[in-house]
Amino acid sequence: EAHKMIDELKHNIEGQGLKFEDYLLKIKKKIEDLMMDFAVEALKRVKFALVIRRLAEVEKIIAAPAEVDAEVAAYKARYKGVAEAEKEIVEPGFRRYLENFVVNRKAVELLRGKIIK
């Protein structure tokens, strides 16, 4: 999860037109330092994901094919004309990612509904 957080940070920095290596130099850190910095938050994310996954199992929450199709269509519209993204969107692995996303969203909504009454 810490690696994923670093990838997210790198993506955000590069999305602003900056080089990740320059960012690391500016903050005077190495990737290993960021891993340590992100450890606590990464652990929280993992715990949360495990709780949500278990809730989805217990409540038998699934992603209907139509729900996943709607997510795929939204991504296709959002990234129309971006060749690399268009290619990734049709990959089976991305569809599995979206299935998990839908299940997680539904589980969080269920949990929110139970907490906020």
Secondary structure, 3 states (H helix, E strand, C coil): CHHHHHHHHHHHHHHCCCCHHHHHHHHCCCHHHHHHHHHHHHHHHHHHHHHHHHHHHHCCCCCCHHHHHHHHHHHHHHCCCCHHHHHHHCCHHHHHHHHHHHHHHHHHHHHHHHHCC
